[in-house]
Amino acid sequence: MRANMQMIFQEPQASLNPRRRVRDAVLQPLRTNGHSFRGINATEKASELLDRVGLDPVLQRRFPHELSGGQQQRVCIARAISLRPSLVVADEIVSGLDVSNQAQILLLLNELRRDLGLAVVFISHDLSVVRTVCDRATVLLNGRQIETGRTEEIFENPRRRYTSTLIQSVPLPEVDQKWLNVTKNETTEFNREKAMNISGCVALVTGSNRGIGRCLVKALVDQGAKKVYASARDPSAVEDLVSLHPGIVQSVVLDIADASSVTQAALGCSDVEVLINNAGVNRTRGLIAASDLDSAREEMETNYFGTLSMCRAFAPVLKTNGGGCIVNLLSILSRVALPLMGSLCASKAAALRLTEGVRAELSAQNTLVIAVMPGAVDTDMSKDFPPPKMPPEEVARAVLEAINAGTEESYPGEMASGLSQGLATDPKGVEKELAAYLPG
């Protein structure tokens, strides 16, 4: 197996024995693997290998220090292909060469791939080189894979913001007058491993028939999403969105509290990269004051179990599509009880713990998991809650900002951010303040 895998190193001079002539260097793998070459046979084999990489065979008598950097790297390539391997790992093989030598080495590598049927693992920080050489690309950050796919697709539509910054760092042949602005914008803080680009993504929004869900569908389209699945139990409720954005918005019949419906959605929407769990119910009931447990069970069934079912069904889909993102629309009441709607608070608190657990379990597959916890929002679900209430459009905007920045927790609006700060400094004080809002 070792003979079928060879390596070309970044620094050719360091990888060649300065005391051995070029002929000995290119024949070393053959001799190590039991091939004996001496005298005229050794000279002929070395000449053949050097000629294959575009070097004059007379150079086989020289020592490495007598060659230029480009010639040294060609010797290393000749050594790597001497055993006719199936796989060659090329580690930054042109990073130390000038531009003209880089181009020649890359052309040679492409010729060898074609003529010898080589598979090449090409390691590089220079994305312009990657685009020239590679059929597929994998982007690593801190030793972890954050994006993979066909090279052309990654350059045209990078999923992760870190990939975008790498592409933007490629030197341009002409000066871009806006390059300083781009650099400034991309130095803002974001989760480099998991921050996603909305443009070009495929998203699914649950509960798209009203409120925040409708606003999310529109916001995703406005920011360039390639496809948006607008889901609802009654597809006619989202037909206007489909008509308004033909070819982009597609309706999906989905009841997140129905296991078979969730399974069918995951099978039918296998290209999803961003899952936004927005669907939920609020029956505005207290825990003791409620006449029965029906409302509490309904809220838990939808807000907790329904969200969990969606996460479980789409986790394999997101893994297949590069990791992706899950957004769970919760509430600031996930973190503190408002007795007026105590059973809702309990279901949202359970959903927050769910979000944290899913985030931990899906971290290895590079899935970003976000909890969005707004305060009161001006929707039908909060119609009985007193003002002030934030517009649902602001919540949708905050959701997309969190995806774009890779933020794991978002608190849209003054109410949510204020309560979050209060919980950080005086949690019991916040609890006592909200305790005054009792069920009528």
C-alpha positions as CSV (number, residue, x, y, z in Angstrom):
1,M,0.0,0.0,0.0
2,R,2.8,2.4,0.8
3,A,4.1,2.2,-2.7
4,N,0.8,3.3,-4.0
5,M,0.9,6.5,-2.0
6,Q,3.6,9.1,-2.4
7,M,4.3,12.6,-1.0
8,I,5.6,15.8,-2.5
9,F,6.8,18.2,0.2
10,Q,6.5,22.0,0.4
11,E,10.2,22.7,0.6
12,P,12.0,20.7,-2.1
13,Q,15.6,21.5,-0.9
14,A,14.8,20.3,2.6
15,S,13.3,17.1,1.3
16,L,16.3,16.2,-0.9
17,N,19.5,14.7,0.7
18,P,22.2,17.3,0.0
19,R,24.9,14.6,-0.2
20,R,23.1,12.5,-2.8
21,R,23.0,13.2,-6.5
22,V,19.7,13.8,-8.3
23,R,19.8,10.3,-9.8
24,D,20.0,8.7,-6.4
25,A,17.1,10.8,-5.2
26,V,14.7,9.8,-7.9
27,L,15.6,6.1,-7.8
28,Q,15.5,5.9,-4.0
29,P,11.8,4.8,-3.8
30,L,12.4,2.1,-6.4
31,R,15.4,0.7,-4.5
32,T,13.5,0.8,-1.2
33,N,10.7,-1.3,-2.7
34,G,13.1,-4.0,-4.1
35,H,13.9,-2.7,-7.6
36,S,17.6,-2.9,-8.3
37,F,19.2,-0.4,-10.7
38,R,22.9,-0.1,-11.3
39,G,25.2,1.4,-14.0
40,I,23.5,2.0,-17.3
41,N,20.1,0.8,-16.1
42,A,20.1,3.3,-13.3
43,T,21.1,6.1,-15.7
44,E,18.4,5.2,-18.2
45,K,15.7,5.0,-15.5
46,A,16.7,8.3,-14.0
47,S,16.8,9.9,-17.4
48,E,13.3,8.6,-18.1
49,L,11.9,10.0,-14.9
50,L,13.6,13.4,-15.3
51,D,12.4,13.7,-18.9
52,R,8.9,12.9,-17.8
53,V,8.9,16.0,-15.5
54,G,10.5,18.2,-18.1
55,L,14.1,18.2,-16.9
56,D,17.3,17.6,-18.9
57,P,18.6,14.1,-18.0
58,V,22.1,15.5,-17.7
59,L,21.0,17.0,-14.4
60,Q,20.9,13.6,-12.7
61,R,24.6,14.0,-12.0
62,R,24.2,17.2,-10.0
63,F,23.5,17.7,-6.4
64,P,20.3,19.5,-5.2
65,H,22.0,22.8,-4.4
66,E,23.1,23.1,-8.0
67,L,19.5,23.3,-9.2
68,S,17.0,26.1,-9.1
69,G,13.9,25.9,-6.8
70,G,11.6,24.9,-9.7
71,Q,14.1,22.2,-10.8
72,Q,14.3,20.9,-7.3
73,Q,10.5,20.6,-7.1
74,R,10.4,18.7,-10.4
75,V,13.0,16.3,-9.0
76,C,10.7,15.7,-6.1
77,I,7.8,15.1,-8.4
78,A,9.9,12.6,-10.4
79,R,10.7,10.8,-7.2
80,A,7.0,10.7,-6.2
81,I,5.9,9.2,-9.5
82,S,8.8,6.7,-9.8
83,L,6.7,3.9,-8.4
84,R,3.6,4.8,-10.5
85,P,1.5,5.4,-7.4
86,S,-2.3,5.7,-7.4
87,L,-2.3,8.7,-4.9
88,V,0.1,11.6,-4.5
89,V,-0.2,14.1,-1.6
90,A,1.1,17.5,-2.7
91,D,1.7,19.7,0.3
92,E,2.0,23.4,-0.6
93,I,4.3,22.4,-3.5
94,V,4.3,25.8,-5.3
95,S,4.1,28.2,-2.3
96,G,7.9,28.8,-2.3
97,L,8.2,29.3,-6.1
98,D,7.8,32.4,-8.2
99,V,4.7,32.9,-10.4
100,S,6.2,31.5,-13.6
101,N,7.6,28.4,-11.9
102,Q,4.2,27.9,-10.1
103,A,2.4,27.9,-13.4
104,Q,4.8,25.4,-15.0
105,I,4.6,23.0,-12.0
106,L,0.8,23.2,-12.0
107,L,0.7,22.4,-15.7
108,L,3.0,19.5,-15.2
109,L,0.9,18.2,-12.3
110,N,-2.2,18.3,-14.5
111,E,-0.4,16.5,-17.3
112,L,0.7,13.7,-14.9
113,R,-2.9,13.4,-13.5
114,R,-4.2,12.9,-17.0
115,D,-1.4,10.6,-18.4
116,L,-0.8,8.5,-15.3
117,G,-4.3,8.4,-13.9
118,L,-3.1,10.0,-10.6
119,A,-5.4,11.0,-7.7
120,V,-3.9,14.1,-6.1
121,V,-4.6,15.5,-2.6
122,F,-3.5,19.1,-3.1
123,I,-2.9,21.1,0.1
124,S,-2.8,24.9,-0.3
125,H,-3.6,28.2,1.3
126,D,-3.8,29.8,-2.2
127,L,-7.3,29.5,-3.4
128,S,-6.5,30.8,-6.9
129,V,-4.2,27.7,-7.2
130,V,-6.9,25.4,-5.8
131,R,-9.4,26.7,-8.4
132,T,-6.9,25.9,-11.2
133,V,-6.0,22.4,-10.1
134,C,-8.7,20.8,-8.1
135,D,-12.0,19.1,-9.0
136,R,-13.3,19.1,-5.4
137,A,-12.2,21.2,-2.4
138,T,-12.5,20.9,1.3
139,V,-12.1,23.9,3.5
140,L,-10.4,23.4,6.9
141,L,-10.3,25.7,10.0
142,N,-8.4,24.8,13.1
143,G,-8.1,21.2,11.8
144,R,-11.9,20.8,11.3
145,Q,-13.7,20.5,8.0
146,I,-16.2,23.3,7.6
147,E,-17.1,23.0,3.9
148,T,-16.7,20.5,1.1
149,G,-17.9,20.2,-2.5
150,R,-17.1,20.7,-6.1
151,T,-14.5,23.5,-6.5
152,E,-16.6,25.4,-8.9
153,E,-19.7,25.4,-6.6
154,I,-17.6,26.5,-3.6
155,F,-16.2,29.5,-5.4
156,E,-19.6,30.5,-6.9
157,N,-21.7,29.9,-3.8
158,P,-19.6,29.4,-0.5
159,R,-21.9,28.2,2.3
160,R,-19.6,29.4,5.2
161,R,-18.5,33.0,5.7
162,Y,-15.0,31.8,6.5
163,T,-14.8,30.4,3.0
164,S,-16.0,33.7,1.6
165,T,-13.2,35.5,3.4
166,L,-10.6,33.1,1.9
167,I,-12.0,33.7,-1.5
168,Q,-11.9,37.5,-1.0
169,S,-8.3,37.2,0.0
170,V,-7.2,35.9,-3.4
171,P,-5.0,38.6,-5.0
172,L,-6.8,40.3,-7.9
173,P,-5.1,41.1,-11.2
174,E,-6.6,44.6,-11.1
175,V,-6.9,46.8,-8.1
176,D,-10.4,46.8,-6.6
177,Q,-11.1,50.2,-5.2
178,K,-13.4,48.7,-2.6
179,W,-11.0,46.2,-1.2
180,L,-10.4,48.2,2.0
181,N,-14.1,48.2,2.7
182,V,-14.4,44.5,2.2
183,T,-11.5,43.9,4.6
184,K,-13.0,46.1,7.2
185,N,-16.4,44.4,7.0
186,E,-14.9,40.9,7.4
187,T,-12.8,41.7,10.4
188,T,-16.0,42.0,12.6
189,E,-16.5,39.2,15.0
190,F,-18.2,36.0,13.8
191,N,-18.1,32.3,14.4
192,R,-15.5,31.5,11.7
193,E,-16.2,27.7,11.7
194,K,-20.0,27.9,11.4
195,A,-21.1,31.4,10.2
196,M,-23.2,30.9,7.0
197,N,-24.0,32.8,3.9
198,I,-27.7,33.3,3.3
199,S,-27.2,34.0,-0.4
200,G,-27.5,30.8,-2.4
201,C,-28.7,28.6,0.5
202,V,-31.7,26.3,0.6
203,A,-33.9,26.9,3.7
204,L,-37.0,25.5,5.3
205,V,-39.2,27.6,7.5
206,T,-41.9,25.9,9.7
207,G,-45.1,27.9,10.4
208,S,-44.7,30.0,7.3
209,N,-48.4,30.9,7.1
210,R,-48.3,33.9,9.4
211,G,-46.3,36.2,11.6
212,I,-42.6,35.7,12.0
213,G,-42.7,32.7,9.6
214,R,-44.0,34.8,6.6
215,C,-41.4,37.5,7.4
216,L,-38.6,34.9,7.4
217,V,-39.6,33.6,4.0
218,K,-39.6,37.1,2.5
219,A,-36.3,38.0,4.2
220,L,-34.6,34.8,3.0
221,V,-35.7,35.6,-0.6
222,D,-34.5,39.2,-0.3
223,Q,-31.1,38.1,0.9
224,G,-30.6,35.8,-2.1
225,A,-31.6,32.3,-0.9
226,K,-31.7,29.9,-3.8
227,K,-34.8,28.0,-2.5
228,V,-37.1,28.5,0.4
229,Y,-39.5,25.8,1.5
230,A,-42.5,27.5,3.1
231,S,-44.3,24.9,5.3
232,A,-47.7,25.0,6.8
233,R,-50.4,22.4,7.7
234,D,-52.6,24.0,5.1
235,P,-50.5,24.7,1.9
236,S,-53.1,27.2,0.6
237,A,-52.1,29.5,3.4
238,V,-48.7,30.1,1.7
239,E,-49.7,30.0,-1.9
240,D,-49.4,33.8,-2.1
241,L,-45.8,33.5,-1.1
242,V,-45.2,30.9,-3.8
243,S,-46.9,33.1,-6.4
244,L,-45.0,36.1,-5.3
245,H,-41.6,34.3,-5.6
246,P,-42.0,31.7,-8.4
247,G,-39.1,29.3,-8.7
248,I,-37.7,30.2,-5.3
249,V,-40.5,29.6,-2.7
250,Q,-42.1,26.1,-2.6
251,S,-44.9,25.1,-0.4
252,V,-44.6,22.1,1.9
253,V,-47.4,20.4,3.8
254,L,-46.0,19.9,7.4
255,D,-47.4,19.4,10.8
256,I,-44.5,19.3,13.2
257,A,-46.6,17.5,15.8
258,D,-47.2,14.6,13.4
259,A,-44.2,12.2,13.1
260,S,-45.2,10.9,9.7
261,S,-45.5,14.5,8.3
262,V,-42.1,15.4,9.6
263,T,-40.5,12.2,8.1
264,Q,-42.1,13.0,4.7
265,A,-40.8,16.6,4.8
266,A,-37.3,15.4,5.5
267,L,-37.4,12.9,2.6
268,G,-38.9,15.5,0.2
269,C,-36.6,18.4,1.2
270,S,-33.3,16.6,1.1
271,D,-31.4,19.7,-0.1
272,V,-32.1,21.8,3.0
273,E,-29.1,23.6,4.5
274,V,-30.9,26.0,6.9
275,L,-33.7,24.7,9.1
276,I,-35.7,27.4,10.9
277,N,-38.1,25.9,13.5
278,N,-40.5,28.7,13.8
279,A,-43.9,26.9,14.3
280,G,-45.3,27.1,17.8
281,V,-48.4,27.6,19.9
282,N,-49.3,29.8,22.9
283,R,-52.5,29.2,24.8
284,T,-51.8,31.9,27.4
285,R,-52.6,29.7,30.4
286,G,-51.2,29.6,33.9
287,L,-49.9,26.4,35.4
288,I,-52.3,26.1,38.3
289,A,-55.1,28.4,37.1
290,A,-55.7,26.4,33.9
291,S,-58.8,24.3,34.1
292,D,-57.0,21.2,32.8
293,L,-53.7,20.1,31.3
294,D,-54.8,20.1,27.7
295,S,-53.2,23.4,26.8
296,A,-50.0,22.5,28.6
297,R,-49.8,19.2,26.7
298,E,-50.5,20.9,23.4
299,E,-47.8,23.5,23.9
300,M,-45.3,20.9,25.0
301,E,-46.2,18.6,22.1
302,T,-45.6,21.4,19.5
303,N,-43.0,23.7,21.1
304,Y,-40.8,20.9,22.5
305,F,-41.6,17.5,20.9
306,G,-42.3,19.0,17.5
307,T,-39.1,21.0,17.4
308,L,-37.2,17.9,18.6
309,S,-38.7,15.8,15.8
310,M,-37.7,18.3,13.2
311,C,-34.1,18.5,14.6
312,R,-33.9,14.7,14.6
313,A,-35.3,14.3,11.1
314,F,-33.2,16.9,9.4
315,A,-29.9,16.3,11.3
316,P,-28.8,13.7,8.7
317,V,-29.9,16.0,5.8
318,L,-27.8,18.8,7.1
319,K,-24.8,16.5,7.6
320,T,-25.1,15.4,4.0
321,N,-25.2,19.0,2.9
322,G,-22.1,20.2,4.7
323,G,-23.4,20.8,8.3
324,G,-25.8,23.7,7.7
325,C,-27.7,25.4,10.4
326,I,-30.7,24.9,12.7
327,V,-32.5,27.9,14.2
328,N,-35.0,27.4,17.0
329,L,-37.4,30.3,17.5
330,L,-37.9,30.4,21.3
331,S,-38.6,33.3,23.6
332,I,-37.0,35.2,26.4
333,L,-39.5,33.3,28.5
334,S,-37.3,30.3,27.9
335,R,-35.1,31.7,30.6
336,V,-37.6,33.1,33.1
337,A,-41.3,32.4,34.0
338,L,-44.1,34.7,33.2
339,P,-47.0,33.3,35.3
340,L,-49.6,34.7,32.9
341,M,-48.5,32.1,30.4
342,G,-46.7,29.6,32.6
343,S,-47.2,26.5,30.5
344,L,-45.8,28.3,27.5
345,C,-42.7,29.2,29.5
346,A,-42.2,25.6,30.6
347,S,-42.4,24.4,26.9
348,K,-40.0,27.1,25.8
349,A,-37.6,26.4,28.6
350,A,-37.6,22.7,27.6
351,A,-36.9,23.8,24.0
352,L,-33.9,25.9,25.1
353,R,-32.4,22.9,26.9
354,L,-33.2,20.9,23.7
355,T,-31.3,23.5,21.6
356,E,-28.3,23.3,23.8
357,G,-28.2,19.5,23.7
358,V,-28.7,19.4,19.9
359,R,-25.9,21.9,19.5
360,A,-23.5,19.7,21.5
361,E,-24.5,16.5,19.6
362,L,-24.3,18.1,16.1
363,S,-21.1,20.1,16.7
364,A,-19.0,17.3,15.2
365,Q,-20.9,17.5,11.9
366,N,-20.3,21.3,11.9
367,T,-24.0,22.2,12.3
368,L,-24.6,25.7,13.7
369,V,-27.5,25.6,16.2
370,I,-29.0,28.9,17.2
371,A,-31.5,29.9,19.9
372,V,-33.4,33.1,19.0
373,M,-35.2,34.5,22.1
374,P,-37.2,37.7,21.4
375,G,-39.5,39.4,23.8
376,A,-43.2,40.2,22.9
377,V,-43.7,40.2,19.1
378,D,-46.7,41.8,17.4
379,T,-48.3,38.5,16.0
380,D,-51.5,36.6,16.5
381,M,-49.8,34.4,19.0
382,S,-49.2,37.4,21.3
383,K,-52.4,39.3,20.6
384,D,-53.5,39.2,24.3
385,F,-50.1,40.4,25.5
386,P,-49.9,44.1,26.4
387,P,-47.6,46.4,24.4
388,P,-44.9,47.3,23.6
389,K,-44.3,44.6,21.0
390,M,-41.6,44.4,18.3
391,P,-42.5,43.9,14.7
392,P,-42.1,40.4,13.3
393,E,-39.9,41.8,10.5
394,E,-37.3,42.8,13.1
395,V,-37.2,39.2,14.5
396,A,-36.7,37.8,11.0
397,R,-33.9,40.2,10.4
398,A,-32.3,39.2,13.7
399,V,-32.5,35.5,12.7
400,L,-30.7,36.1,9.5
401,E,-28.0,38.2,11.2
402,A,-27.4,35.4,13.7
403,I,-27.0,32.9,10.8
404,N,-24.7,35.2,9.0
405,A,-22.6,35.8,12.1
406,G,-22.7,32.3,13.5
407,T,-24.2,33.6,16.8
408,E,-25.5,30.8,19.0
409,E,-27.9,32.9,21.1
410,S,-29.8,36.0,19.9
411,Y,-32.0,38.3,21.9
412,P,-33.9,40.6,19.4
413,G,-35.5,43.7,20.7
414,E,-35.1,45.9,23.8
415,M,-37.3,43.7,26.0
416,A,-35.3,40.5,25.4
417,S,-31.9,42.2,25.6
418,G,-32.9,44.0,28.8
419,L,-34.2,40.9,30.5
420,S,-31.1,38.9,29.4
421,Q,-28.9,41.5,31.0
422,G,-31.0,41.5,34.1
423,L,-30.9,37.7,34.4
424,A,-27.1,37.9,34.2
425,T,-26.8,40.3,37.1
426,D,-29.9,39.7,39.3
427,P,-31.9,36.7,38.2
428,K,-34.1,36.5,41.3
429,G,-35.0,40.2,40.9
430,V,-36.2,39.6,37.3
431,E,-38.2,36.6,38.5
432,K,-39.9,38.6,41.2
433,E,-40.7,41.4,38.8
434,L,-42.4,39.1,36.3
435,A,-44.2,37.2,39.1
436,A,-46.6,40.1,39.3
437,Y,-48.1,39.2,35.9
438,L,-50.6,36.5,37.1
439,P,-53.2,34.7,35.0
440,G,-56.6,36.5,35.1
